[in-house]
Amino acid sequence: MLTGTLTGGKLAAHLGLAVLGFLVGVAGSLVQAGWFPGGLLLALLGVAGLCYGGAVASGGRSGGAAGGAGWLIAVLLLSLNRPEGDFLFGAGIGSYVFLLGGMVVAVICATLAKKPQPGRRADRLDG
């Protein structure tokens, strides 16, 4: 696990999660409209898996947030106007569900409460 102080390895792992998040965002952007509605579900599950897996692998919320940040950067860049006036996202409901739903999924997975460490007593006092 990657808990404790900031080291070069942790920084590289979080940067790798951000790059992976960017790739998941690009792939999800293409799949969600191509195979609607199954592609939309697959794209949202990809975001959830990335953010939750990043949080578990890093041992804290920062791993999930790094993956979510990479996903958000990719999606925002792909939703901008091109000089030719083209969009990657259509105006349908699926695009909005992917954009908003992906943000919600990323925030939920990145902010889930940490599970207690094995072998430690609970923080709650029993009566």
N, C-alpha and C positions, 0 to 999 in steps of 0.2 A: 504494500500500500504506500501511497505517497503522502503521508501525513507529516506534520512538523514544519520545520523551517524551509524557506525557499532555497532550492539548490538548482544547479544547472540542469539536472535530470528532470526535475519537476517542471521547470520552465519549458524544456523541450517537449515533455509529455503534453503540457497544456497547449503549446503551439501546434503540436501534432493533432490534438483534439479539435482545435480551431480549423485547421486545414481539412480535417475529416468532416467537420460540420459544413464547411464551404462546399465540399464535394457532395454531401448529402443534400444540401440545398439546391445545387444545380441539377442533380439527378431527380430529386422530388419535383422540381419545377417542370421538368420534361415529362415525367411519368404521370403526374396528377391529371393532366389534361388529355394525355394520349390514351389512357385506359380508364376513363371515368366510368363508374365510381370506384372500381377496384384499385385503380392507380392512386386515387386520392387517399384511400385507406392505407395503401402501401407506403405512400410518401409520409403520412402522419405517423405511422408506426416506425418508419426509419428515423424520424426526428426524435420520437420517444425513446427508441433504443439507443440512439447516440447519446442523448442527454442523461438518461438514467445509467447507461453503461459507463459514461465518463465520470459521473458522480461516484459510482461504486468503485471504479478502477482507481480513482484518485483518492478515495477515502474521505471525500468532502464535497461540498457543493461547488467548488471552483471548477472541477472537471466538467460537470454538467453545464455550468455557465459558459465555459470556454467553447464547448461544442455548440451550444445554443447561439453564442455570439457569432461564430463562423457561419452558421446556418442563416442567421438574420442578415449578415453582410451580403451573402450570396443572393438571398431573395430580394433584398432592397436594390442591389445593383441590377438584377435581372428585371426588376419592375420599372426601371427608369425608361424614359423615352430615348429612342435612338435618333440620330440625325435624319434618318430616312422616314421617321414617324412610326416605326414598327414597335410592337410590344411582344414580349414573350408570353405574357399572361393574357388570356382572353377576358372578356367582360362577364363571363358566366359566374354562377354561384360557386362552382368548384374552385375557382381561383381565390375567391374571397375566403372560403372555408379553409383552403390551404394556408393562406397568409395569416389569417387570424387564429385559426386552429393550431397551426404550427407554433405561433408565438405563445399561445396558452399552454400547449403541451411542453414546450421548452422551459417555460417559467415553472410549471408544476414539477417537472422532473428535476430541475436544478435546485428547487427550494424544498424538496421533501425533507422531512425531519430525519436526522441520522438515527440509525438503529443503535441500541446500547452495545457496548463492547462486551464480548463474551468474558465471563469471569469477573466482571465488575458488578457491584450492587447497584440497584436502581436508584435514581435520584429522588424518587418519591418516598416519603416516610410512611410506613405502615403503622396504623393506629395503636 
